Amino acid sequence: MPDGAEPPSDADEIVWFTEAVREHSTALVRYFARRGPRQDAEDLAAEVFAIAWRRRGDVPSEAVLPWLYRTAGFTLANHRRKHVDLPVEEVPERGEVRVADDPELSLLFDAELRGALASIGERDRRILLLHAWEGLDGAELAAVLGISRSGADAALSRARKRLREAWGDRLSF
């Protein structure tokens, strides 16, 4: 806070938070639905907003959504660690979501794309999904990744190259 500036009032903080939820809740629910069971998406989004409320002084006003996505990444990682691994024979090939009902999710169930995405590193996969699904690039992608804009551009370029190579390798056998 700049010297001499008044801290925000409780009413200002409530207005800020209400607007952040109104503006970004759909994007966060979609973020989680694309990465895990749909039934968890709303709860995980609510958890991110609870963190945003507790840490509202840390959320940059010019980059609320990137901050939320970054927090969502940590929240999802923590959520995944809580689950016990199931034997492969108990894991369904497809989720309960009907792919035909959601064109965005239809890509998830394409075996070749899943295989190519699985063969690249976790960081590359995360960058590509933030770009493709969440529509982030440039400064927003940099903010989520915690790196410079030029670093984010380079990381996206490298991730695309690795996916192209992985896709080509899968198709050439």
ChimeraX attribute file (.defattr): number of C-alpha atoms within 10 A of each C-alpha:
attribute: neighborCount
match mode: 1-to-1
recipient: residues
	/A:1	8
	/A:2	6
	/A:3	5
	/A:4	6
	/A:5	7
	/A:6	8
	/A:7	11
	/A:8	12
	/A:9	9
	/A:10	9
	/A:11	9
	/A:12	11
	/A:13	15
	/A:14	13
	/A:15	11
	/A:16	16
	/A:17	17
	/A:18	11
	/A:19	12
	/A:20	18
	/A:21	16
	/A:22	10
	/A:23	13
	/A:24	16
	/A:25	19
	/A:26	12
	/A:27	17
	/A:28	24
	/A:29	19
	/A:30	17
	/A:31	22
	/A:32	23
	/A:33	19
	/A:34	17
	/A:35	13
	/A:36	14
	/A:37	12
	/A:38	16
	/A:39	12
	/A:40	13
	/A:41	20
	/A:42	17
	/A:43	13
	/A:44	20
	/A:45	28
	/A:46	15
	/A:47	16
	/A:48	24
	/A:49	22
	/A:50	13
	/A:51	15
	/A:52	20
	/A:53	17
	/A:54	10
	/A:55	10
	/A:56	16
	/A:57	13
	/A:58	11
	/A:59	15
	/A:60	11
	/A:61	12
	/A:62	9
	/A:63	13
	/A:64	18
	/A:65	22
	/A:66	23
	/A:67	22
	/A:68	23
	/A:69	26
	/A:70	16
	/A:71	19
	/A:72	23
	/A:73	18
	/A:74	13
	/A:75	17
	/A:76	19
	/A:77	11
	/A:78	11
	/A:79	13
	/A:80	12
	/A:81	9
	/A:82	8
	/A:83	8
	/A:84	7
	/A:85	10
	/A:86	8
	/A:87	7
	/A:88	8
	/A:89	7
	/A:90	8
	/A:91	10
	/A:92	8
	/A:93	9
	/A:94	10
	/A:95	12
	/A:96	10
	/A:97	14
	/A:98	11
	/A:99	15
	/A:100	9
	/A:101	9
	/A:102	10
	/A:103	10
	/A:104	13
	/A:105	17
	/A:106	13
	/A:107	13
	/A:108	16
	/A:109	13
	/A:110	10
	/A:111	10
	/A:112	14
	/A:113	16
	/A:114	13
	/A:115	13
	/A:116	20
	/A:117	22
	/A:118	13
	/A:119	15
	/A:120	16
	/A:121	12
	/A:122	11
	/A:123	12
	/A:124	20
	/A:125	20
	/A:126	16
	/A:127	23
	/A:128	23
	/A:129	17
	/A:130	21
	/A:131	16
	/A:132	12
	/A:133	14
	/A:134	17
	/A:135	11
	/A:136	20
	/A:137	19
	/A:138	15
	/A:139	17
	/A:140	22
	/A:141	26
	/A:142	20
	/A:143	21
	/A:144	23
	/A:145	22
	/A:146	14
	/A:147	14
	/A:148	14
	/A:149	17
	/A:150	12
	/A:151	15
	/A:152	22
	/A:153	17
	/A:154	12
	/A:155	20
	/A:156	22
	/A:157	15
	/A:158	15
	/A:159	20
	/A:160	16
	/A:161	13
	/A:162	19
	/A:163	22
	/A:164	14
	/A:165	14
	/A:166	19
	/A:167	19
	/A:168	12
	/A:169	11
	/A:170	14
	/A:171	10
	/A:172	7
	/A:173	5
